[in-house]
Amino acid sequence: MNGDVAMLGAGLAALGVIGPGIGIGILTGMSTSAMGRNPDAASTIRATFILGAAFAEGLGILAFVVGVLIVFLK
């Protein structure tokens, strides 16, 4: 029984990867749209995009690591 609950918890922790994936997709679309509207600000927009994508990806990796830890440290 305890192993089943751990696997359920790991699956729920892995769902945390969905949010950053959606966020990076929205961020990419909005930044390319902003660069198309204002090409002179492309370098500033790109820097902000990379910083935001790094934070979002960090959250996704954290959720994945928590899921793996739950599976192997049950």
DSSP file (Angstrom, degrees, kcal/mol; ACC not computed):
  #  RESIDUE AA STRUCTURE BP1 BP2  ACC     N-H-->O    O-->H-N    N-H-->O    O-->H-N    TCO  KAPPA ALPHA  PHI   PSI    X-CA   Y-CA   Z-CA
    1    1 A M     >        0   0    0      0, 0.0     4,-1.8     0, 0.0     5,-0.2   0.000 360.0 360.0 360.0 -42.3    0.0    0.0    0.0
    2    2 A N  H  >  +     0   0    0      1,-0.2     4,-1.9     2,-0.2     5,-0.1   0.872 360.0  52.8 -64.4 -36.8    2.8    2.4    0.9
    3    3 A G  H  > S+     0   0    0      1,-0.2     4,-2.1     2,-0.2    -1,-0.2   0.862 106.5  53.2 -66.1 -35.7    4.5    1.9   -2.5
    4    4 A D  H  > S+     0   0    0      2,-0.2     4,-2.0     1,-0.2    -1,-0.2   0.893 108.9  48.8 -66.2 -39.1    1.3    2.7   -4.3
    5    5 A V  H  X S+     0   0    0     -4,-1.8     4,-2.4     2,-0.2    -1,-0.2   0.886 110.0  52.3 -67.5 -37.9    0.8    6.0   -2.5
    6    6 A A  H  X S+     0   0    0     -4,-1.9     4,-2.4     2,-0.2    -2,-0.2   0.906 109.4  49.1 -64.3 -40.9    4.5    6.9   -3.2
    7    7 A M  H  X S+     0   0    0     -4,-2.1     4,-2.2     2,-0.2    -1,-0.2   0.883 110.4  50.8 -66.7 -37.2    3.9    6.3   -6.9
    8    8 A L  H  X S+     0   0    0     -4,-2.0     4,-2.3     2,-0.2    -2,-0.2   0.915 111.0  49.0 -64.2 -42.4    0.8    8.4   -6.9
    9    9 A G  H  X S+     0   0    0     -4,-2.4     4,-2.3     2,-0.2    -2,-0.2   0.885 110.1  51.3 -64.0 -38.6    2.7   11.2   -5.2
   10   10 A A  H  X S+     0   0    0     -4,-2.4     4,-2.0     2,-0.2    -1,-0.2   0.898 109.9  49.9 -65.3 -40.1    5.5   10.9   -7.8
   11   11 A G  H  X S+     0   0    0     -4,-2.2     4,-0.9     1,-0.2    -2,-0.2   0.903 111.6  47.9 -64.8 -40.6    3.0   11.1  -10.6
   12   12 A L  H  < S+     0   0    0     -4,-2.3     3,-0.4     1,-0.2     4,-0.3   0.873 110.7  51.5 -67.9 -36.0    1.4   14.2   -9.0
   13   13 A A  H >< S+     0   0    0     -4,-2.3     3,-1.4     1,-0.2    -1,-0.2   0.869 105.5  56.2 -67.0 -35.2    4.8   15.8   -8.5
   14   14 A A  H >< S+     0   0    0     -4,-2.0     3,-1.7     1,-0.3    -1,-0.2   0.731  91.2  72.1 -70.1 -20.7    5.6   15.2  -12.2
   15   15 A L  G >X S+     0   0    0     -4,-0.9     3,-1.5    -3,-0.4     4,-0.6   0.692  78.5  79.3 -65.7 -16.1    2.5   17.1  -13.2
   16   16 A G  G <4 S+     0   0    0     -3,-1.4    -1,-0.3    -4,-0.3    -2,-0.2   0.602  79.1  69.2 -66.2 -10.1    4.4   20.2  -12.1
   17   17 A V  G <> S+     0   0    0     -3,-1.7     4,-1.5     1,-0.2    -1,-0.3   0.712  86.1  68.2 -78.9 -21.2    6.3   20.0  -15.4
   18   18 A I  H <> S+     0   0    0     -3,-1.5     4,-2.3    -4,-0.2     5,-0.2   0.919  94.9  53.8 -66.6 -44.4    3.1   21.0  -17.3
   19   19 A G  H  X S+     0   0    0     -4,-0.6     4,-2.7     1,-0.2    -1,-0.2   0.936 109.3  45.1 -59.6 -51.6    2.9   24.5  -16.0
   20   20 A P  H  > S+     0   0    0      0, 0.0     4,-2.6     0, 0.0    -1,-0.2   0.856 111.1  55.7 -62.5 -32.2    6.5   25.6  -17.0
   21   21 A G  H  X S+     0   0    0     -4,-1.5     4,-1.8     2,-0.2    -2,-0.2   0.933 111.1  42.8 -63.9 -44.4    6.0   24.0  -20.4
   22   22 A I  H  X S+     0   0    0     -4,-2.3     4,-2.4     2,-0.2     5,-0.2   0.907 113.9  52.9 -65.5 -41.7    2.9   26.1  -21.0
   23   23 A G  H  X S+     0   0    0     -4,-2.7     4,-2.6    -5,-0.2    -2,-0.2   0.898 108.4  48.7 -62.1 -41.9    4.6   29.2  -19.6
   24   24 A I  H  X S+     0   0    0     -4,-2.6     4,-2.4     2,-0.2    -1,-0.2   0.878 110.6  52.3 -67.1 -36.8    7.6   28.9  -21.9
   25   25 A G  H  X S+     0   0    0     -4,-1.8     4,-2.1    -5,-0.2    -2,-0.2   0.931 112.6  43.8 -63.5 -45.3    5.3   28.4  -24.9
   26   26 A I  H  X S+     0   0    0     -4,-2.4     4,-2.5     1,-0.2     5,-0.2   0.913 113.6  51.9 -64.6 -42.7    3.4   31.6  -24.0
   27   27 A L  H  X S+     0   0    0     -4,-2.6     4,-2.3    -5,-0.2    -2,-0.2   0.894 109.7  49.4 -61.2 -41.5    6.6   33.5  -23.3
   28   28 A T  H  X S+     0   0    0     -4,-2.4     4,-2.3     2,-0.2     5,-0.2   0.928 112.1  47.7 -64.9 -45.7    8.1   32.5  -26.6
   29   29 A G  H  X S+     0   0    0     -4,-2.1     4,-1.9     1,-0.2    -2,-0.2   0.916 114.5  45.4 -62.6 -43.5    5.0   33.6  -28.5
   30   30 A M  H  X S+     0   0    0     -4,-2.5     4,-2.3     2,-0.2    -1,-0.2   0.875 112.7  50.2 -70.5 -36.3    4.8   36.9  -26.8
   31   31 A S  H  X S+     0   0    0     -4,-2.3     4,-2.3    -5,-0.2    -2,-0.2   0.903 111.1  47.9 -71.3 -38.6    8.5   37.7  -27.1
   32   32 A T  H  X S+     0   0    0     -4,-2.3     4,-1.9     2,-0.2    -1,-0.2   0.883 112.5  50.4 -67.3 -35.7    8.6   36.9  -30.8
   33   33 A S  H  X S+     0   0    0     -4,-1.9     4,-1.8    -5,-0.2    -2,-0.2   0.913 111.0  48.6 -64.8 -42.2    5.5   39.0  -31.3
   34   34 A A  H  X S+     0   0    0     -4,-2.3     4,-2.2     1,-0.2    -2,-0.2   0.881 110.4  50.9 -66.2 -37.9    7.1   41.9  -29.4
   35   35 A M  H  < S+     0   0    0     -4,-2.3    -1,-0.2     1,-0.2    -2,-0.2   0.862 109.1  52.0 -67.1 -34.4   10.3   41.6  -31.4
   36   36 A G  H  < S+     0   0    0     -4,-1.9    -2,-0.2     1,-0.2    -1,-0.2   0.865 113.5  43.6 -68.8 -35.2    8.3   41.7  -34.6
   37   37 A R  H  < S+     0   0    0     -4,-1.8    -2,-0.2     1,-0.2    -1,-0.2   0.839 130.7  22.2 -76.8 -33.7    6.5   44.9  -33.4
   38   38 A N    ><  +     0   0    0     -4,-2.2     3,-1.4    -5,-0.2    -1,-0.2  -0.678  63.3 172.7-137.4  80.2    9.7   46.6  -32.1
   39   39 A P  G >  S+     0   0    0      0, 0.0     3,-1.4     0, 0.0     4,-0.2   0.760  76.8  66.5 -63.3 -24.4   12.9   45.2  -33.7
   40   40 A D  G 3  S+     0   0    0      1,-0.3     3,-0.3     2,-0.1     4,-0.2   0.786 101.8  48.0 -67.5 -25.2   15.0   47.9  -32.1
   41   41 A A  G <> S+     0   0    0     -3,-1.4     4,-2.5     1,-0.2    -1,-0.3   0.192  78.2 112.0 -97.5  15.8   14.3   46.4  -28.6
   42   42 A A  H <> S+     0   0    0     -3,-1.4     4,-2.8     1,-0.2     5,-0.2   0.868  73.6  52.8 -60.4 -38.8   15.1   42.9  -29.7
   43   43 A S  H  > S+     0   0    0     -3,-0.3     4,-2.0    -4,-0.2    -1,-0.2   0.909 112.3  44.6 -66.6 -39.9   18.2   42.5  -27.5
   44   44 A T  H  > S+     0   0    0      2,-0.2     4,-2.2     1,-0.2    -2,-0.2   0.911 115.1  48.2 -67.8 -42.7   16.4   43.7  -24.4
   45   45 A I  H  X S+     0   0    0     -4,-2.5     4,-2.5     1,-0.2    -2,-0.2   0.910 111.2  50.9 -64.1 -42.0   13.4   41.4  -25.1
   46   46 A R  H  X S+     0   0    0     -4,-2.8     4,-2.5    -5,-0.2    -1,-0.2   0.904 109.5  49.9 -63.1 -42.2   15.7   38.5  -25.8
   47   47 A A  H  X S+     0   0    0     -4,-2.0     4,-2.0     1,-0.2    -1,-0.2   0.915 112.8  46.5 -63.6 -42.6   17.5   38.9  -22.5
   48   48 A T  H  X S+     0   0    0     -4,-2.2     4,-2.5     1,-0.2    -2,-0.2   0.887 111.6  52.7 -66.1 -38.3   14.3   39.1  -20.6
   49   49 A F  H  X S+     0   0    0     -4,-2.5     4,-2.8     2,-0.2     5,-0.2   0.926 109.0  48.5 -61.8 -46.0   13.0   36.0  -22.5
   50   50 A I  H  X S+     0   0    0     -4,-2.5     4,-2.0     2,-0.2    -1,-0.2   0.899 112.3  48.8 -64.5 -40.5   16.1   34.0  -21.6
   51   51 A L  H  X S+     0   0    0     -4,-2.0     4,-2.0     2,-0.2    -1,-0.2   0.930 113.9  45.8 -64.6 -45.5   15.9   34.9  -17.9
   52   52 A G  H  X S+     0   0    0     -4,-2.5     4,-2.4     1,-0.2    -2,-0.2   0.894 112.3  50.7 -64.8 -40.4   12.2   34.1  -17.8
   53   53 A A  H  X S+     0   0    0     -4,-2.8     4,-2.6     1,-0.2    -1,-0.2   0.874 108.5  53.0 -65.4 -36.6   12.7   30.8  -19.6
   54   54 A A  H  X S+     0   0    0     -4,-2.0     4,-2.1    -5,-0.2    -2,-0.2   0.915 110.5  46.6 -65.6 -42.4   15.5   29.8  -17.2
   55   55 A F  H  X S+     0   0    0     -4,-2.0     4,-1.7     2,-0.2    -2,-0.2   0.922 114.5  47.1 -65.2 -43.1   13.3   30.4  -14.2
   56   56 A A  H  X S+     0   0    0     -4,-2.4     4,-1.7     1,-0.2    -2,-0.2   0.909 112.7  48.9 -65.3 -41.5   10.4   28.5  -15.7
   57   57 A E  H  X S+     0   0    0     -4,-2.6     4,-2.5     1,-0.2    -1,-0.2   0.864 106.2  58.0 -67.1 -34.7   12.6   25.6  -16.7
   58   58 A G  H  X S+     0   0    0     -4,-2.1     4,-2.2     1,-0.2    -1,-0.2   0.893 105.7  49.5 -60.7 -39.8   14.1   25.5  -13.2
   59   59 A L  H  X S+     0   0    0     -4,-1.7     4,-2.1     2,-0.2    -1,-0.2   0.887 110.5  50.6 -66.3 -38.3   10.7   25.0  -11.7
   60   60 A G  H  X S+     0   0    0     -4,-1.7     4,-2.0     2,-0.2    -2,-0.2   0.911 111.0  47.6 -65.0 -42.4   10.0   22.2  -14.2
   61   61 A I  H  X S+     0   0    0     -4,-2.5     4,-2.6     2,-0.2    -2,-0.2   0.889 109.8  53.9 -66.0 -38.8   13.3   20.5  -13.3
   62   62 A L  H  X S+     0   0    0     -4,-2.2     4,-2.3     2,-0.2    -2,-0.2   0.914 108.6  48.8 -61.3 -43.2   12.5   20.9   -9.6
   63   63 A A  H  X S+     0   0    0     -4,-2.1     4,-2.0     1,-0.2    -1,-0.2   0.895 112.1  49.3 -63.9 -39.9    9.2   19.1  -10.1
   64   64 A F  H  X S+     0   0    0     -4,-2.0     4,-2.3     2,-0.2    -2,-0.2   0.918 110.4  49.8 -65.1 -43.5   10.8   16.3  -12.0
   65   65 A V  H  X S+     0   0    0     -4,-2.6     4,-2.7     1,-0.2    -2,-0.2   0.895 109.2  52.0 -63.8 -40.4   13.5   15.8   -9.4
   66   66 A V  H  X S+     0   0    0     -4,-2.3     4,-2.2     1,-0.2    -1,-0.2   0.921 109.9  49.8 -62.3 -42.8   10.9   15.7   -6.6
   67   67 A G  H  X S+     0   0    0     -4,-2.0     4,-1.7     2,-0.2    -2,-0.2   0.911 112.2  46.8 -61.2 -43.2    9.0   13.0   -8.5
   68   68 A V  H  X S+     0   0    0     -4,-2.3     4,-2.4     1,-0.2     5,-0.2   0.900 111.2  51.9 -66.9 -40.4   12.2   10.9   -9.0
   69   69 A L  H  X S+     0   0    0     -4,-2.7     4,-2.2     1,-0.2    -1,-0.2   0.888 107.4  52.6 -63.4 -38.5   13.2   11.3   -5.4
   70   70 A I  H  < S+     0   0    0     -4,-2.2    -1,-0.2    -5,-0.2    -2,-0.2   0.905 111.2  47.6 -63.6 -39.8    9.8   10.1   -4.3
   71   71 A V  H >< S+     0   0    0     -4,-1.7     3,-0.6     1,-0.2    -2,-0.2   0.935 120.2  35.2 -66.8 -45.8   10.1    7.0   -6.4
   72   72 A F  H 3< S+     0   0    0     -4,-2.4    -2,-0.2     1,-0.2    -1,-0.2   0.674 119.5  46.9 -88.2 -16.4   13.6    6.1   -5.3
   73   73 A L  T 3<        0   0    0     -4,-2.2    -1,-0.2    -5,-0.2    -2,-0.1   0.011 360.0 360.0-112.3  28.5   13.4    7.1   -1.7
   74   74 A K    <         0   0    0     -3,-0.6    -1,-0.2    -4,-0.1    -2,-0.1   0.491 360.0 360.0 -72.3 360.0   10.1    5.5   -0.8
